[in-house]
Amino acid sequence: MFSLKTLPLLLLLPIQLSKAFPVPPESPEEKKAKIVQNYLENFYQLPRKGYQAARKNSTSMVVEKLKEMQRFFGLNVTGKPNEETLEMMQKPRCGVPDTGEFMITPGNPKWERNNLTYRIINYTPHLLLRADVERAFERAFKEWSGASPLKFKKISQGEADIMIAFYQGDHGDNSPFDGPNGILAHAFQPGPGIGGDAHFDAAETWTDNRTRPSNDPIQPTGSTAPTACDPRLTFDAIVTLRGEILFFKNEYFWRRHPQLPTVELNFISLFWPSLPNGIQAAYEDFDRDLIFLFKGNQYWALNGYDIQQGYPKDISNYGFPSSVQAIDAAVSYRSKTYFFVNDQFWRYDNQRRFMEAGYPQSIATTFPGIGSRIDAVFQQDHFFLFFSGPVYYAFDLNTERVTRVARINKWLNCRRS
């Protein structure tokens, strides 16, 4: 029990203690460590509260998880939280982990039918009108319909296959939102109950950029779907696969079949969930019936559409010097594979499995007329088709000269190119 006379002393006690034992401000290194730890725990399965212990080991899980994250986003793979890595970690993004091992439900969940329903449970309280929200989702589902056999119908009542809602903070799915910026949204794999549902952070300021772009718009990670007739379109990589041609761009690829009139746009993750986005080079080994895909200093082997065991592997297996950390383009012809890096190329013997002597050589000298950096290349008949920016060059291997230059959109059946 205390009297009114002692009350002022009790009120002063916290002030006196705070002066005697000041709390030191968080240092930049501690702040950086917290950002890295939280990000890797949320999106790369780093064990909780393991950061400080792991830092002491040069082969720590943190280093490996950082490398995994850097490879995923196409950053320099250093295993260190450098400036570009921290900048990427602090960008707004979806709330679904990037690791291929992440699973909400066991097995390989997929929709059991192609005709699906969706329902918008509530609407964002910021800026967007109800009609704007409905149009935005209608456009989004139209994109999915165009790239898949799925068809979507909006319903206003009852349980839909895909329930869409705007929530704040903890909303009962073990994936709480974190307020403005940070995590923007998350969705769940096909299945009953919460399966298939999509949640958006109601604390964000959502806008329709067509009509009301903000003065300082936040750019989330990821990219919009490329369009075949975009005059600025470029390809990341191209490869033939048993008669088909695959054109890679960001997280997408087009499939062009010689017997079909249409060209399909698909998500890379839809066919190969464990592959990264942004494939940089690819080639088909006809003798072994394999295709090889490259990103950074790693590569994968596929038989048809099946990824082979034991991959990814390091490109040093080909015999590249340590200075080569990525491949711009690759193509195989008559049991030789040509690797293009900057303004040079190497030649690899597919049968003997070694890099031939006398390389690298100049691209411009060996392939006159191909002077700029190559984005992608593939072989058709007796031609190498070199893609650089929005145009491609048909190089005749018999006459050793460029015989045709045209817009790359033609390969996607775009008549306006």
C-alpha positions in Angstrom: 0.0 0.0 0.0 1.4 3.5 -0.8 0.3 7.0 0.1 -0.3 10.0 -2.1 3.0 11.3 -1.0 4.9 8.3 -2.4 3.1 8.3 -5.7 5.3 11.0 -7.4 8.4 8.9 -6.6 6.8 5.8 -8.2 6.0 7.8 -11.3 9.6 9.0 -11.6 11.1 5.5 -11.2 10.9 4.5 -14.9 12.5 7.7 -15.9 15.4 7.3 -13.5 15.9 3.7 -14.5 15.9 4.6 -18.2 18.6 7.2 -17.6 20.7 4.7 -15.6 20.3 1.9 -18.0 19.9 3.3 -21.5 18.8 1.0 -24.3 21.4 1.1 -27.1 20.0 1.9 -30.6 20.0 -0.9 -33.1 23.2 -0.9 -35.2 23.1 -1.0 -39.0 24.6 -4.5 -38.9 21.9 -5.7 -36.5 19.2 -4.2 -38.6 20.7 -5.9 -41.7 20.9 -9.2 -39.9 17.2 -9.0 -38.9 16.1 -8.2 -42.4 18.0 -11.2 -43.7 16.8 -13.6 -41.0 13.2 -12.6 -41.4 13.3 -12.9 -45.2 15.0 -16.2 -45.3 12.7 -17.6 -42.6 9.6 -16.5 -44.4 10.5 -17.4 -48.0 13.5 -19.8 -48.0 12.8 -22.2 -45.1 15.7 -21.0 -42.9 15.1 -22.6 -39.4 13.8 -20.1 -36.9 16.3 -18.4 -34.5 19.2 -20.0 -36.2 20.9 -16.9 -37.7 23.4 -15.9 -35.0 24.7 -19.5 -34.6 24.9 -20.1 -38.3 26.8 -16.9 -38.9 29.9 -18.4 -37.2 30.2 -21.2 -39.8 31.5 -20.2 -43.2 29.4 -23.0 -44.7 26.3 -22.0 -42.8 22.8 -22.5 -43.9 22.3 -18.8 -44.1 25.0 -18.5 -46.8 23.4 -21.3 -48.8 20.0 -19.8 -48.4 21.3 -16.4 -49.5 22.8 -18.0 -52.6 19.5 -19.8 -53.3 17.7 -16.5 -53.1 20.2 -14.7 -55.3 20.0 -17.4 -57.9 16.2 -17.1 -57.9 16.3 -13.4 -58.6 19.2 -13.5 -61.0 21.5 -11.6 -58.7 25.3 -12.1 -58.3 25.6 -15.3 -56.3 27.8 -14.3 -53.4 26.1 -15.7 -50.3 26.5 -12.3 -48.7 23.8 -9.7 -47.9 25.2 -7.1 -50.3 23.3 -4.0 -51.3 21.4 -5.4 -54.3 20.3 -8.4 -52.2 19.0 -6.2 -49.3 17.3 -4.0 -51.8 15.5 -7.0 -53.3 14.5 -8.2 -49.9 12.9 -4.9 -49.0 10.7 -4.8 -52.1 7.0 -5.5 -51.9 6.2 -9.1 -53.0 3.7 -11.9 -52.7 3.7 -13.9 -49.5 4.3 -17.3 -51.0 7.8 -18.8 -50.4 10.1 -19.0 -53.5 11.6 -22.4 -52.7 10.4 -25.4 -54.8 10.1 -27.6 -51.7 7.3 -25.4 -50.2 4.0 -27.3 -50.0 0.7 -26.5 -48.3 -0.8 -29.8 -49.3 0.8 -33.2 -50.0 1.2 -34.7 -53.5 0.9 -32.7 -56.7 -2.4 -30.7 -56.2 -4.2 -29.6 -59.3 -7.7 -28.7 -60.3 -9.9 -31.7 -61.1 -11.9 -29.8 -63.7 -11.3 -27.0 -66.1 -14.5 -24.9 -65.3 -13.9 -23.0 -62.1 -15.8 -20.4 -60.1 -14.5 -17.4 -58.1 -16.1 -15.0 -55.7 -15.0 -11.7 -54.3 -15.8 -11.7 -50.6 -15.0 -8.1 -49.8 -13.4 -5.1 -51.4 -10.4 -2.8 -50.6 -11.2 0.3 -48.6 -8.6 2.4 -50.4 -9.1 4.3 -53.7 -10.5 1.5 -55.9 -14.2 1.4 -56.5 -16.0 -2.0 -56.3 -16.4 -2.0 -60.1 -12.6 -1.3 -60.5 -11.8 -4.3 -58.4 -14.2 -6.6 -60.3 -12.7 -5.5 -63.6 -9.2 -6.1 -62.4 -9.9 -9.7 -61.4 -11.9 -10.3 -64.6 -8.8 -9.2 -66.6 -6.5 -11.4 -64.5 -8.6 -14.5 -64.9 -8.8 -13.8 -68.6 -5.0 -13.9 -68.7 -5.1 -17.3 -67.0 -7.7 -18.6 -69.4 -5.6 -17.5 -72.4 -2.6 -19.4 -71.1 -4.3 -22.6 -69.8 -7.3 -24.8 -70.4 -9.0 -23.3 -67.3 -12.2 -21.2 -67.6 -13.4 -19.0 -64.8 -16.9 -17.8 -63.8 -17.8 -15.2 -61.2 -20.5 -16.0 -58.6 -21.9 -13.7 -55.9 -23.1 -16.2 -53.3 -22.0 -19.5 -51.9 -18.7 -21.4 -51.9 -16.5 -20.8 -54.9 -13.4 -22.7 -56.0 -11.4 -19.5 -55.6 -12.5 -17.2 -52.7 -10.9 -13.7 -53.0 -10.7 -11.4 -50.0 -8.9 -8.3 -48.6 -7.6 -8.8 -45.0 -5.4 -7.0 -42.5 -2.9 -8.5 -40.2 -3.6 -12.0 -38.8 -6.6 -13.4 -40.6 -6.6 -17.0 -39.6 -4.5 -18.8 -42.2 -1.2 -18.8 -40.4 0.2 -16.2 -42.9 -0.5 -12.7 -41.3 -0.1 -9.6 -43.4 2.5 -7.0 -42.3 0.8 -3.7 -43.1 1.8 -1.3 -45.9 4.5 -2.5 -48.3 6.3 -5.8 -47.5 4.0 -8.7 -48.3 1.2 -7.7 -50.7 -0.8 -10.9 -51.2 -0.7 -14.7 -51.1 -2.7 -17.6 -52.6 -3.1 -21.3 -51.9 -2.7 -24.4 -54.1 -5.8 -26.1 -55.6 -7.8 -28.1 -53.1 -10.8 -28.1 -50.7 -11.4 -25.4 -48.1 -8.8 -22.7 -48.3 -7.3 -24.3 -51.4 -7.3 -22.1 -54.4 -8.1 -18.9 -52.4 -6.3 -15.6 -52.8 -5.8 -13.0 -50.0 -4.8 -9.4 -50.5 -3.4 -7.1 -47.8 -6.2 -4.5 -47.1 -3.6 -2.2 -45.5 -2.0 -1.6 -49.0 -3.1 1.3 -51.2 -4.4 -0.7 -54.2 -4.9 1.2 -57.5 -5.8 0.6 -61.1 -2.7 2.0 -62.9 -4.7 2.5 -66.1 -6.8 5.2 -64.5 -5.3 6.3 -61.2 -1.5 5.7 -61.0 0.0 7.0 -57.7 2.6 9.8 -57.5 5.1 7.4 -56.1 4.0 3.9 -57.2 5.6 0.9 -55.5 6.9 -1.6 -57.9 6.4 -5.2 -56.7 8.9 -7.9 -57.6 8.0 -10.0 -60.7 6.9 -9.0 -64.1 3.8 -8.7 -66.2 3.0 -11.3 -68.9 4.9 -10.4 -72.2 2.9 -9.9 -75.3 3.7 -11.4 -78.6 3.3 -8.2 -80.7 5.3 -5.9 -78.4 7.8 -4.2 -80.7 10.3 -4.1 -77.8 10.0 -7.8 -77.1 13.3 -9.7 -76.5 13.9 -13.3 -75.6 16.0 -14.7 -72.7 16.6 -18.1 -74.3 15.3 -20.3 -77.1 15.6 -24.1 -77.5 14.1 -26.8 -79.8 12.5 -29.8 -78.2 11.6 -32.7 -80.4 10.3 -30.4 -83.2 8.8 -27.8 -80.9 10.5 -24.4 -80.2 10.4 -22.9 -76.7 10.9 -19.2 -76.3 11.7 -18.1 -72.7 11.0 -14.7 -71.3 11.1 -14.0 -67.5 8.8 -16.5 -65.7 7.1 -17.4 -69.0 7.7 -19.4 -72.2 6.0 -19.7 -75.5 5.6 -23.2 -77.2 5.5 -23.2 -81.0 4.7 -26.6 -82.6 5.3 -27.0 -86.3 1.9 -28.7 -86.9 -0.2 -26.3 -84.8 -1.3 -22.8 -85.9 -1.2 -21.2 -82.4 1.6 -20.3 -80.1 1.0 -21.1 -76.4 2.2 -18.9 -73.5 2.8 -20.8 -70.2 4.4 -20.2 -66.8 7.7 -22.0 -66.4 6.6 -23.1 -62.9 3.5 -24.8 -64.4 5.7 -27.3 -66.2 8.8 -27.3 -64.0 8.1 -26.1 -60.4 11.8 -26.5 -59.4 13.3 -24.4 -62.2 14.1 -20.8 -61.7 12.6 -18.0 -63.7 14.8 -16.0 -66.2 16.4 -18.9 -68.0 19.4 -17.4 -69.8 20.5 -20.0 -72.3 19.4 -23.4 -73.6 20.3 -26.0 -76.2 19.1 -29.4 -77.4 21.5 -32.4 -77.5 19.9 -34.5 -80.3 22.1 -37.5 -79.8 21.2 -37.9 -76.1 17.6 -36.6 -76.5 18.1 -34.0 -73.8 17.8 -30.3 -73.5 20.0 -28.2 -71.2 18.8 -25.0 -69.5 21.2 -22.4 -68.0 20.9 -19.7 -65.4 23.9 -18.1 -63.8 26.5 -20.7 -63.1 24.0 -23.6 -62.9 22.4 -25.8 -65.5 19.6 -28.4 -65.7 19.1 -31.4 -68.0 15.6 -32.4 -69.2 14.4 -35.4 -71.1 11.2 -34.3 -72.7 9.5 -32.3 -69.9 11.2 -34.3 -67.1 14.1 -32.8 -65.1 16.8 -35.4 -64.7 18.1 -36.3 -61.3 21.3 -34.9 -59.9 20.7 -31.3 -61.2 21.4 -28.4 -61.1 25.1 -28.7 -61.8 27.8 -26.1 -62.1 28.8 -24.9 -65.6 32.5 -25.5 -64.6 31.7 -29.1 -65.5 31.9 -28.0 -69.2 35.5 -26.7 -68.7 34.8 -23.0 -68.5 37.3 -20.8 -66.7 36.2 -19.4 -63.4 35.7 -16.0 -65.1 32.6 -17.3 -66.9 29.7 -17.1 -64.4 26.8 -17.1 -66.9 26.0 -18.1 -70.5 24.3 -15.7 -72.9 23.2 -18.3 -75.5 23.9 -21.8 -76.6 23.2 -24.1 -79.6 24.2 -27.6 -80.6 25.1 -28.6 -84.2 26.7 -31.8 -85.5 27.7 -33.0 -82.0 29.3 -29.7 -81.1 27.8 -27.1 -78.7 28.5 -23.4 -79.2 28.4 -21.3 -76.0 28.2 -17.5 -76.5 29.4 -15.2 -73.7 29.6 -11.4 -74.4 31.5 -11.0 -77.7 33.1 -14.5 -77.7 32.1 -18.1 -78.0 33.4 -21.5 -76.9 32.9 -24.9 -78.7 32.2 -28.1 -76.7 32.6 -31.7 -78.0 29.4 -33.4 -77.0 30.7 -36.9 -77.7 34.1 -36.6 -76.0 32.7 -34.4 -73.3 35.4 -31.7 -73.2 35.9 -28.1 -74.3 37.9 -27.8 -77.5 41.2 -26.1 -77.6 41.7 -22.7 -79.2 38.7 -21.1 -77.7 37.2 -18.6 -76.9 37.0 -17.0 -80.4 35.5 -13.8 -81.6 31.8 -14.0 -82.6 32.1 -11.2 -85.1 35.1 -13.0 -86.9 33.5 -16.4 -87.1 30.0 -15.3 -87.7 30.3 -12.1 -89.8 27.3 -9.9 -89.6 26.6 -10.9 -86.0 28.3 -8.0 -84.2 26.2 -7.3 -81.1 25.7 -9.4 -77.9 23.5 -12.4 -78.5 20.3 -13.0 -76.4 19.4 -16.4 -77.8 20.2 -18.8 -80.6 18.9 -22.0 -82.1 19.6 -24.1 -85.2 17.1 -24.9 -88.0 18.1 -26.7 -91.2 21.5 -25.3 -92.1 21.0 -22.0 -90.3 21.9 -20.5 -86.9 19.1 -18.1 -85.9 20.7 -15.4 -83.7 18.4 -13.2 -81.6 19.7 -9.8 -80.4 17.2 -7.3 -79.0 14.0 -7.2 -81.0 15.5 -8.6 -84.2 17.0 -11.9 -85.3 19.6 -12.8 -87.9 19.5 -15.9 -90.1 23.1 -17.1 -90.5 23.7 -19.6 -93.4 26.2 -22.1 -92.2 27.0 -23.2 -95.7 27.8 -19.7 -97.2 28.9 -18.3 -93.8 26.9 -15.1 -94.1 23.7 -13.5 -92.8 20.9 -14.0 -95.3 17.9 -12.5 -93.5 17.2 -9.9 -90.7 13.7 -9.6 -89.3 11.6 -8.8 -86.2 11.5 -11.6 -83.6 7.7 -11.2 -83.2 7.3 -13.2 -86.5 8.2 -16.4 -84.5 5.1 -15.8 -82.4 2.8 -15.4 -85.4 2.5 -11.7 -84.9 1.4 -10.1 -88.1 2.0 -6.6 -86.9 5.8 -7.1 -86.4 
